[in-house]
Amino acid sequence: MILKKMFSRKWLLTSLLVFLGTAVCIRLGIWQLDRLEQRRAFNTQVESMRAAELLDLNHSLPENISMMEWRAVTVKGEYDFENQVALRNQYNGDQYGYHLITPLLFSGTAVLVDRGWVPADGNSVPADWRKYDEAGTVTVTGQIRLGQGKPAFGGVADALPGNGEMLFVWNNLNVEQISVQLEFAILDVYIQPNTNGNDTIPPIPFQPVVELTEGSHFGYALQWFTFAAILFVGYPFYLRKQA
């Protein structure tokens, strides 16, 4: 009786909307569970890499280094300031500026290093950045990081100039794309140096705060599945009362 009433002319549209709403709630619940699994995988990656011993790139250069994001790393080499670029829209507290991204040459190859924040004022062109040069051999210790392309939502994609000129100011630290404009090979990761709380002289290194929690994804999934159950189970009772 209830099933017949659901698909009657009077209730057909309402029934279809209820079924659609139920399906949407279930899909959103599954999406939250997928995000929970992604979060768990991320947490496992960070914890396992941070538990690994310090990787010295001068002694060992793993082929699978792109699988080692968040691992502690150290390398000794010389900066190539001629091919240095900057990452825009970076802040130190409430101060706007750039991050200087500089190739570090070592053992016949190179790796990009996010040397840190510099103020926007007085640093609009590459020649201005040269006052932050570190001459000679330097040792960089930090974490292995993967490059980032344009975010899925928002953000602006970078495009290399069509005339072959070098793009010096970037929206995204896209290692693969930056490597295209370099005349030498670089690793497909970059290094984010360790920070020093007392360091107030630019470039100031930056390390993101990583929260190794599962977030609220499981709770949100339960909510969506509950909404689906309420719609699917409650609708027939509603129809029965209408009788």
C-alpha angles and dihedrals in degrees: 000000000000092000091052091050092050091061097039118118092255096053103028097098092045091048092051091050091050092050090047092049090049091051092048092051091049091049091050090050091052089047090055090050089051089052089049090055090048090051092050091049090050092050091049091049093051095045095047094047094046089051091054121096122262111283115223108203092195089063102031132022109186118209090220095052090130087068091058103073112158094022117135111252140179131191137172121214147106127284121241102215094176089071096040118132134188133230112220130214095043125144138204101197102311095335116110121222148112139283115233112228110196131178113237112208117214139150095354096310139064143226130200116245124201095219092185145245128343125176119261092227109093094003105086098121134040093253089063091058093060092083086073094057118137106206125209129009117344134183117223121195122181143094133314111245135183121234122254128225126195111316116252089243121037126342130101124266119231121236125193114235113266092225092065095252119141120263106226104176117054136189094206133032092237104169094188094052094043090052090060092069095047123091093216135055121265133187116264091242135059133219123242105200123225116265131238116208090212094053109110099150115096135278087056114188119232132208121187120233107245117202111203097204133119092236121207098307096112092049091049090049091054090050093053093046089049091052089050091051092048092052096043097043100031097051096069090050089051091052091048091054090050089059 
